[in-house]
Each structure stands twice: as structure tokens, then as C-alpha cells.
Amino acid sequence: MTVGVYAVIILLLFFVVLPSPIDSNPNFVYLLVAATAFLLVRYATTSYSIDDTHLVAWRILGPRRMPLEEVRKIEFLALRDLSPTGFFGSWGYRGRMWSPYIQSFDAIYTDPAGLLVTGGAYPLFISPRHPEEFARELSRRARSYSGNLTVDVGAPSEPAAPSDF
């Protein structure tokens, strides 16, 4: 869906705005097309990985590394739940946002529903393709450093007690 929106914007700039007499300077339209294409590439290159020591959220010109030993919480959230407010609350080149609930946090995401990983100076909001599996693996690796986490959606569930019936 998002890729389609970027494509439509680029096509509109080329085939509607560029030939129209609205702007006498075509270089401005080319600049807008280049900026939109850059944002599309940045969106498409967003990825997440977990190695032996770090959670890495990567995208062009804005990666973020969080040491696994600093992870304190892993929770499912939607960006709407954090409610970044206003232009300055929801804008940031590197993904820094502000929430009235958790203050400043970093957001490197492709979907507004994902995981909020709390650790280090700023929590990190990510949206892995398979959030349940990613949370389970992140939890397993983070617990190997610090034991149980305060909030941990990836922790293994307790087995049910046998019934006396």
C-alpha cells in the first residue's frame, strides 16, 4: 500500500505537475521526485536483525543499535497507542518521536503496529514482518543477559497445571 502511494505521488509529479503551467521551474519538480524516491528507498530498506549482542533496526541514513543487555521491556503496541502528537511530536529525520506517555522514543517502522522495545536512553518502536516470532527470539536473547524482563510478550508461556478431574 505504502509503495503504491509513493508511486502515485511520483507519477502525479511527472505527468500532472511537470507539464502544467503551475510551476515555471521544472527543477523544483525534479527535486520533489528525487526526495520522494529517496523516502521510498528508505522505507523499502528498513530491516531488523538480532545478533549476539545487539538489536539492530536499519534503514538508509538512520540505523539504531540497542544492546541486548539493556533491554527491559518488549511489548506489542500500535503507534497510535503512543500518540505522538503534533508536527514536532511525529516528525524526525532519524525517527525520534515524542509521546506524552513515554517521552522521547525512536521509531524505525514500516507498519504502525509493532513492538516497543524499552532499553537504553530511548525506547525503540519497530515493526518486524512477523512480530510474534521476532518478540520470542528477542526475548530469548535479552533474557540470556538480564534474566526476566519487566514486560515480555515474547516470554514462553507457563504450561497449564494438570487438572484434578
RONUDREN-912955 format. One record per residue: residue in one letter; x, y, z of N, C-alpha, C in turn. Coordinates in pm, 1 decimal, padded with zeros to 6 digits. Each point is the difference from the previous one (the first is absolute). Last residue first. Layout:
N
A, X, Y, Z, X, Y, Z, X, Y, Z
...
//
This chain:
165
F, -00939.5, -03343.1, 03766.2, -00125.1, -00067.6, -00035.2, 00023.5, -00137.7, -00046.0
D, 00314.0, 00362.9, 00130.2, -00030.1, -00103.0, 00099.2, -00124.2, -00079.6, -00035.5
S, 00383.4, 00265.9, -00327.8, -00133.3, 00006.5, 00059.2, -00018.8, -00115.2, 00099.5
P, 00470.3, 00265.1, -00146.9, -00085.4, -00116.6, -00027.0, -00132.4, 00010.3, 00075.9
A, 00256.4, 00441.0, -00164.7, 00007.2, -00096.2, 00110.4, -00089.2, -00119.6, -00032.5
A, 00239.5, 00305.3, -00382.7, -00121.6, -00010.4, 00080.5, 00018.4, -00107.2, 00107.5
P, 00420.1, 00282.1, -00197.5, -00086.5, -00112.6, -00034.5, -00120.3, -00007.6, 00094.6
E, 00242.8, 00463.0, -00132.0, 00007.0, -00106.2, 00101.1, -00089.2, -00115.2, -00043.9
S, 00230.2, 00328.9, -00364.0, -00112.7, -00004.9, 00094.0, 00018.7, -00118.4, 00094.0
P, 00400.8, 00293.5, -00234.6, -00079.9, -00121.8, -00015.5, -00111.4, -00002.8, 00103.8
A, 00178.6, 00469.5, -00186.1, 00037.6, -00103.6, 00096.2, -00084.1, -00124.6, -00022.4
G, -00032.0, 00436.3, -00229.0, 00063.9, -00111.7, -00067.1, 00038.8, -00112.9, 00092.9
V, -00193.1, 00427.1, 00127.2, -00100.0, -00070.4, -00079.8, 00059.0, -00120.6, -00071.6
D, 00124.9, 00309.2, 00440.3, 00063.0, -00087.9, -00097.6, -00104.9, -00080.1, -00075.5
V, 00146.7, 00402.2, 00402.3, -00111.3, -00035.9, -00087.7, 00061.5, -00079.5, -00113.9
T, 00295.8, 00064.2, 00340.2, -00116.0, 00059.2, 00067.0, -00128.7, -00031.7, -00074.7
L, 00404.1, -00347.8, -00049.1, -00023.2, 00140.0, -00032.7, -00124.4, 00048.8, 00072.7
N, 00377.1, -00413.9, 00120.0, -00136.0, 00038.6, -00038.3, -00008.9, 00150.1, -00024.4
G, 00486.2, -00155.9, -00042.3, -00106.2, -00073.8, 00068.5, -00136.4, 00046.6, -00048.3
S, 00426.2, 00160.4, -00180.2, -00050.6, 00066.2, 00120.5, -00105.3, -00078.1, 00077.1
Y, 00252.8, -00157.1, -00404.9, 00085.1, 00102.1, 00061.6, -00050.6, 00042.0, 00137.0
S, -00238.1, -00306.4, -00272.0, 00128.3, -00065.5, 00026.1, 00099.2, 00098.5, 00063.0
R, -00429.7, 00141.5, -00148.6, -00004.7, -00067.6, 00130.3, 00130.4, -00071.6, 00031.9
A, -00054.2, 00204.0, -00425.4, 00011.8, 00102.6, 00104.2, -00000.9, -00064.0, 00139.1
R, -00066.9, -00281.4, -00377.9, 00137.3, 00052.4, 00003.6, 00018.5, 00104.5, 00110.0
R, -00431.1, -00184.1, -00066.1, 00092.8, -00107.7, 00035.0, 00142.7, 00052.9, 00013.9
S, -00333.9, 00295.7, -00157.5, -00015.9, -00030.0, 00141.5, 00099.9, -00105.6, 00045.0
L, -00023.3, 00097.9, -00456.9, 00059.2, 00112.1, 00072.8, -00007.2, -00025.1, 00150.3
E, -00217.7, -00310.6, -00274.2, 00145.6, -00010.9, -00013.4, 00071.2, 00113.1, 00074.0
R, -00472.5, 00008.9, -00006.7, 00045.6, -00121.6, 00068.7, 00152.2, -00011.3, -00005.2
A, -00208.1, 00346.6, -00242.0, -00005.3, 00026.8, 00144.2, 00049.8, -00120.2, 00078.7
F, -00043.6, -00049.9, -00464.9, 00110.1, 00092.0, 00029.6, 00005.2, 00028.7, 00150.2
E, -00358.8, -00255.9, -00160.3, 00124.9, -00076.3, -00006.5, 00119.5, 00087.9, 00035.8
E, -00419.0, 00212.1, -00022.2, -00001.0, -00099.4, 00106.8, 00131.0, -00077.9, 00003.2
P, -00077.5, 00330.7, -00351.2, 00030.3, 00052.8, 00132.7, 00003.4, -00103.5, 00112.1
H, 00086.7, 00024.2, -00532.6, -00065.4, -00100.5, 00084.6, 00026.7, 00037.8, 00145.9
R, 00153.3, 00305.0, -00316.4, -00100.7, -00066.3, -00082.7, -00080.3, -00102.9, 00079.3
P, 00213.8, 00422.7, 00260.0, 00048.3, -00114.3, -00077.1, -00114.7, -00069.0, -00073.4
S, 00073.0, 00481.9, 00224.3, -00111.1, -00078.8, -00053.0, 00052.9, -00115.2, -00085.3
I, 00148.0, 00376.4, 00437.5, 00031.9, -00067.9, -00125.0, -00121.8, -00077.7, -00047.7
F, 00199.3, 00391.8, 00387.2, -00120.0, -00058.2, -00059.3, 00038.3, -00057.6, -00135.5
L, 00278.3, 00133.2, 00477.5, 00004.1, -00015.7, -00144.8, -00128.6, -00067.3, -00046.1
P, 00210.3, 00320.2, 00453.9, -00066.6, -00120.1, -00050.3, 00001.7, 00000.5, -00152.9
Y, 00382.6, 00253.8, 00282.4, -00128.2, 00021.2, -00067.5, -00060.3, -00134.3, -00039.9
A, 00407.8, 00019.1, 00255.4, -00052.0, 00134.3, 00025.4, -00139.4, 00021.5, -00058.5
G, 00118.7, -00504.2, 00099.3, 00088.1, 00111.1, -00033.3, -00066.4, 00133.0, 00029.9
G, -00349.8, -00358.9, -00071.2, 00135.9, -00026.5, 00043.1, 00087.8, 00116.3, -00041.7
T, -00508.0, -00234.9, -00126.5, 00052.3, 00100.0, 00092.6, 00136.3, -00044.3, 00048.3
V, -00348.5, -00090.0, -00432.7, 00108.7, -00060.7, 00075.8, 00060.9, 00109.8, 00085.3
L, -00472.6, -00108.0, -00291.1, 00073.7, 00104.9, 00068.8, 00101.2, -00070.5, 00089.1
L, -00276.7, -00160.1, -00470.8, 00055.5, -00025.4, 00131.6, 00065.7, 00125.6, 00054.1
G, -00416.6, -00017.6, -00369.1, 00126.6, -00071.4, 00013.6, 00039.0, -00022.5, 00143.6
A, -00330.3, 00282.4, -00398.8, -00016.0, -00096.2, 00109.4, 00128.9, -00079.7, 00010.6
P, -00053.1, 00332.8, -00342.0, -00028.2, 00067.0, 00127.3, -00031.9, -00093.9, 00116.6
D, 00345.3, -00075.7, -00425.1, -00140.3, -00026.2, 00030.5, -00030.3, 00064.7, 00135.1
T, 00430.3, 00014.8, -00173.1, -00067.8, 00001.9, -00128.9, -00149.8, -00021.1, 00016.1
Y, 00451.5, 00200.9, 00325.1, -00110.3, -00091.5, -00026.2, -00051.2, 00012.8, -00142.6
I, 00310.3, 00198.6, 00416.8, 00048.4, -00045.6, -00130.3, -00096.5, -00110.2, -00040.7
A, 00051.6, 00393.3, 00406.9, -00093.2, -00082.9, -00076.3, 00059.7, -00028.6, -00136.6
D, 00126.5, 00185.0, 00546.1, 00038.5, -00012.9, -00140.2, -00098.3, -00092.7, -00068.5
F, -00077.5, 00343.5, 00441.8, 00030.5, -00136.3, -00041.7, 00038.7, 00002.6, -00147.0
S, -00141.8, 00341.7, 00468.9, 00066.4, -00020.1, -00128.8, 00025.2, -00147.7, -00026.0
Q, -00373.7, 00062.2, 00345.8, 00090.1, 00110.3, -00038.1, 00064.4, -00031.1, -00135.5
I, -00358.0, -00253.1, 00215.7, 00136.5, -00049.8, 00022.1, 00106.3, 00104.1, -00033.1
Y, -00477.3, 00105.4, -00011.1, 00006.5, -00113.2, 00091.7, 00142.4, -00044.3, 00031.2
P, -00136.9, 00350.6, -00317.1, -00029.3, 00045.3, 00135.9, 00012.4, -00112.8, 00102.5
S, 00295.8, 00026.0, -00453.1, -00128.1, -00050.5, 00045.2, -00026.5, 00054.5, 00140.3
W, 00341.7, 00074.4, -00470.1, -00031.4, 00032.8, 00137.9, -00139.1, -00048.9, 00031.5
M, 00436.9, -00126.0, -00368.3, -00135.7, 00048.8, 00021.5, -00019.0, 00030.2, 00147.4
R, 00396.7, -00125.5, -00408.4, -00024.0, 00037.7, 00139.6, -00138.5, 00061.2, 00009.8
G, 00235.7, -00160.7, -00406.8, -00108.8, -00074.8, 00059.7, -00026.0, 00032.6, 00145.3
R, 00315.1, 00202.1, -00322.6, 00049.5, -00127.8, 00047.7, -00109.7, -00083.0, 00064.7
Y, -00114.5, 00425.6, -00165.8, 00071.1, -00065.9, -00107.3, 00048.1, -00137.8, 00041.9
G, -00439.7, 00231.4, 00187.9, 00140.2, -00004.4, 00035.4, 00073.3, -00077.2, -00105.9
W, -00530.7, 00130.4, 00202.0, 00093.4, 00018.9, -00109.1, 00141.1, -00006.5, 00053.1
S, -00420.7, -00007.6, 00257.1, 00001.2, -00114.3, -00089.7, 00094.8, 00016.6, -00117.8
G, -00066.0, 00331.0, 00354.5, -00008.1, -00126.6, 00071.3, 00014.9, -00119.3, -00091.0
F, -00015.5, 00452.4, -00158.3, 00128.8, -00028.4, 00061.1, -00002.3, -00129.9, 00079.5
F, -00400.1, 00145.5, -00210.6, 00104.2, -00010.7, -00101.9, 00132.6, -00039.3, 00062.5
G, -00429.0, -00146.5, 00280.9, 00045.7, 00119.9, -00067.5, 00110.3, -00026.4, -00100.6
T, -00054.7, -00383.0, 00353.2, -00091.9, 00110.0, -00025.9, 00066.8, 00115.0, -00072.7
P, 00007.0, -00568.6, 00111.1, 00088.0, 00113.2, -00025.1, -00086.5, 00116.1, -00048.2
S, -00145.3, -00455.1, 00219.8, -00054.8, 00129.7, -00041.3, 00103.6, 00110.8, -00010.6
L, -00023.6, -00497.6, 00119.1, 00101.0, 00091.2, 00052.8, -00039.0, 00144.6, -00024.9
D, -00269.2, -00344.2, -00171.2, -00003.5, -00010.1, 00145.8, 00100.0, 00094.2, 00065.9
R, -00011.6, -00049.4, -00474.0, -00113.0, 00079.6, 00047.7, -00009.5, -00001.7, 00152.1
L, 00303.2, -00277.1, -00231.7, 00051.9, 00135.9, 00010.9, -00108.2, 00094.0, 00052.8
A, -00026.7, -00502.3, 00143.5, -00019.9, 00072.2, -00125.1, 00052.0, 00141.0, 00021.8
L, 00158.6, -00475.1, 00255.8, -00070.2, 00128.4, 00001.9, -00025.3, 00046.2, -00141.8
F, 00224.9, -00423.9, 00342.4, -00072.4, 00027.8, -00122.9, -00072.3, 00132.5, 00016.5
E, 00465.5, -00128.0, 00268.5, -00146.2, 00000.1, 00003.8, -00058.1, 00029.9, -00136.8
I, 00461.8, -00083.2, 00339.4, -00039.1, -00027.5, -00137.8, -00151.6, -00009.1, 00002.8
K, 00430.6, 00190.7, 00350.7, -00139.5, -00031.4, -00033.3, -00011.5, -00029.7, -00149.1
R, 00426.7, 00079.9, 00201.9, -00078.0, -00018.2, 00122.5, -00144.1, -00042.1, -00026.6
V, 00540.2, 00028.7, -00232.4, -00143.4, -00018.0, -00026.1, -00071.1, -00030.8, 00131.3
E, 00486.1, 00052.9, -00066.1, -00076.1, 00114.5, 00049.5, -00151.4, -00014.5, -00019.1
E, 00334.9, -00320.4, -00154.3, 00010.0, 00004.6, 00146.5, -00078.3, 00115.7, 00059.7
L, 00046.3, -00060.9, -00474.4, -00096.4, -00093.0, 00058.4, 00003.8, 00003.6, 00152.8
P, 00126.2, 00425.1, -00322.8, 00062.5, -00117.1, 00063.8, -00105.6, -00088.2, 00067.3
M, -00079.8, 00316.8, -00430.2, -00030.7, -00004.5, 00142.4, 00066.7, -00124.6, 00059.2
R, 00009.0, 00350.6, -00470.0, 00046.1, -00122.9, 00066.5, -00034.1, 00010.3, 00147.9
R, -00145.0, 00242.7, -00508.6, 00000.5, 00007.5, 00146.5, 00039.1, -00135.9, 00054.6
P, 00005.8, 00333.0, -00499.9, -00005.7, -00125.5, 00074.6, -00000.3, 00023.3, 00150.4
G, -00027.4, 00299.0, -00438.9, -00073.0, 00007.0, 00126.0, -00005.6, -00130.5, 00074.1
L, 00151.0, 00100.1, -00474.8, 00023.9, 00123.7, 00075.2, -00081.1, 00009.1, 00128.8
I, -00158.4, -00395.8, -00269.6, 00098.1, 00092.7, -00055.9, 00001.5, 00128.8, 00082.0
R, -00144.1, -00424.8, 00263.8, -00052.0, 00062.3, -00121.5, 00103.9, 00101.2, -00045.4
W, -00087.4, -00405.4, 00422.3, 00081.2, 00064.6, -00102.7, -00086.1, 00060.2, -00109.0
A, 00045.5, -00218.5, 00532.8, -00105.3, 00047.5, -00090.0, 00072.2, 00086.3, -00103.9
V, 00161.4, -00390.6, 00380.2, 00035.4, 00101.5, -00099.9, -00122.8, 00029.5, -00085.8
L, 00179.9, -00228.6, 00499.7, -00115.6, 00010.0, -00088.4, 00034.2, 00113.3, -00095.4
H, 00389.3, -00291.5, 00270.7, -00080.6, 00118.4, -00030.4, -00126.8, -00033.3, -00078.0
T, 00356.3, -00320.8, 00148.7, 00006.9, 00106.4, 00100.4, -00096.3, 00115.6, -00021.8
D, 00047.6, -00407.8, -00281.1, 00031.5, -00048.0, 00134.9, -00007.5, 00107.9, 00106.6
D, -00296.0, 00100.5, -00418.4, 00122.5, -00079.7, 00003.3, 00028.1, -00039.3, 00144.6
I, -00435.5, 00168.0, -00323.2, 00048.4, -00020.3, 00136.2, 00127.2, -00082.7, -00012.3
S, -00319.7, 00350.7, -00342.3, 00074.5, -00123.4, 00026.0, 00042.0, -00003.1, 00146.4
Y, -00322.6, 00279.1, -00416.7, 00031.5, -00022.5, 00140.8, 00078.0, -00130.1, 00012.3
S, -00145.7, 00420.2, -00395.8, 00012.1, -00139.9, 00039.5, 00042.4, -00007.9, 00146.9
T, -00137.9, 00350.8, -00455.4, -00011.7, -00018.5, 00145.0, 00005.6, -00148.7, 00032.1
T, 00001.0, 00218.1, -00446.0, 00121.2, -00061.5, 00054.3, -00005.2, -00019.7, 00151.9
A, -00353.2, 00211.5, -00265.3, 00018.6, -00136.4, -00048.9, 00122.0, -00069.1, 00059.9
Y, -00096.8, 00461.1, 00100.0, -00107.8, -00085.3, 00050.7, 00027.0, -00146.5, -00036.5
R, 00286.9, 00317.4, -00183.6, 00021.9, -00007.1, 00145.0, -00103.3, -00090.6, 00066.0
V, -00049.3, 00100.1, -00454.1, 00113.1, -00091.4, 00019.9, 00027.2, -00018.2, 00149.0
L, -00326.5, 00314.7, -00110.9, -00045.9, -00133.6, -00037.8, 00111.2, -00102.9, 00022.1
L, 00103.6, 00453.4, 00059.1, -00083.2, -00047.4, 00110.7, -00054.7, -00140.2, -00028.0
F, 00244.2, 00208.8, -00345.0, 00087.7, -00028.9, 00113.1, -00079.6, -00054.1, 00117.7
A, -00240.7, 00152.8, -00371.0, 00066.8, -00126.5, -00031.4, 00094.5, -00040.6, 00113.4
T, -00205.2, 00419.8, 00032.1, -00100.1, -00105.1, 00016.6, 00060.9, -00137.2, -00027.8
A, 00268.2, 00376.8, -00079.4, -00024.7, -00012.2, 00143.4, -00100.6, -00112.4, 00027.7
A, 00085.8, 00109.1, -00451.0, 00118.8, -00061.4, 00061.0, -00021.0, -00020.5, 00150.9
V, -00334.9, 00230.3, -00235.0, 00002.8, -00139.8, -00042.6, 00117.7, -00072.3, 00065.2
L, -00029.6, 00463.9, 00067.4, -00106.5, -00070.3, 00073.2, -00003.4, -00148.7, -00035.7
L, 00296.7, 00269.7, -00240.5, 00044.7, -00007.2, 00138.3, -00103.5, -00074.1, 00085.5
Y, -00112.0, 00100.6, -00441.9, 00100.0, -00107.6, 00004.0, 00054.6, -00018.6, 00141.6
V, -00288.6, 00358.8, -00070.1, -00074.8, -00125.6, -00010.2, 00097.1, -00118.0, 00003.8
F, 00188.9, 00425.7, -00009.4, -00067.0, -00020.0, 00127.6, -00077.8, -00131.9, 00000.1
N, 00203.8, 00150.2, -00398.6, 00099.1, -00055.1, 00093.0, -00061.7, -00025.8, 00137.6
P, -00233.8, 00217.0, -00367.9, -00011.0, -00146.1, 00008.7, 00101.3, -00061.8, 00096.0
N, -00245.9, 00490.6, -00035.2, 00133.5, -00054.7, 00023.5, -00009.0, -00152.4, 00013.2
S, -00379.2, 00289.1, -00049.2, 00082.2, 00030.3, -00116.1, 00141.3, -00055.6, 00013.2
D, -00505.8, -00143.3, 00195.2, 00136.1, 00031.5, 00041.0, 00085.4, 00021.2, -00124.5
I, -00461.1, -00062.4, -00059.5, 00000.7, 00038.5, 00140.7, 00138.4, 00046.0, 00043.0
P, -00177.7, -00178.4, -00439.0, 00061.7, 00133.1, 00013.5, 00006.8, 00048.6, 00145.3
S, 00025.5, -00533.1, -00176.4, -00095.5, 00108.3, 00024.0, 00072.7, 00133.9, 00014.1
P, 00211.0, -00446.0, -00059.5, -00046.0, 00065.5, -00123.0, -00092.5, 00120.0, 00022.3
L, 00177.5, -00235.3, 00390.5, 00108.8, 00042.7, -00088.7, -00049.2, 00064.5, -00129.1
V, -00312.2, -00197.0, 00318.3, 00058.9, 00126.0, 00044.7, 00105.3, 00050.7, -00098.1
V, -00217.1, -00414.8, -00098.7, -00100.6, 00103.6, 00022.4, 00065.7, 00134.0, 00032.5
F, 00253.0, -00409.9, -00085.2, -00097.1, 00010.6, -00108.6, -00107.9, 00105.7, 00019.3
F, 00377.2, -00087.2, 00319.1, 00052.3, -00005.1, -00136.4, -00104.4, 00033.9, -00105.7
L, -00124.7, -00021.7, 00462.7, 00098.6, 00106.2, -00018.7, 00050.3, 00003.8, -00144.2
L, -00287.8, -00350.9, 00122.4, -00070.9, 00128.3, -00006.1, 00096.8, 00116.3, -00022.0
L, 00186.3, -00428.7, 00068.4, -00067.5, 00009.7, -00130.8, -00076.5, 00131.9, -00014.6
I, 00200.6, -00093.9, 00418.0, 00102.7, 00022.5, -00102.2, -00063.1, 00014.6, -00137.6
I, -00287.9, -00110.5, 00352.0, 00052.6, 00136.7, 00017.3, 00104.3, 00030.7, -00106.0
V, -00166.5, -00439.0, 00016.8, -00101.6, 00092.8, -00049.9, 00048.7, 00144.6, 00011.6
A, 00271.4, -00335.9, 00187.2, -00000.2, -00008.4, -00147.1, -00100.7, 00097.3, -00060.9
Y, 00012.6, -00044.8, 00472.2, 00120.5, 00067.2, -00049.3, 00002.8, 00001.4, -00153.0
V, -00343.2, -00243.2, 00195.0, -00020.9, 00143.5, 00023.2, 00120.8, 00079.9, -00049.0
G, 00028.5, -00471.4, -00010.2, -00093.2, 00050.8, -00100.7, -00025.3, 00149.4, 00014.5
V, 00252.3, -00223.9, 00326.3, 00078.7, 00010.6, -00123.2, -00087.8, 00055.4, -00111.4
T, -00211.1, -00096.6, 00405.5, 00084.9, 00119.1, 00010.4, 00082.8, 00020.4, -00125.6
M, -00268.9, -00388.7, 00023.4, -00082.2, 00119.1, 00000.0, 00087.2, 00126.4, 00000.0
//
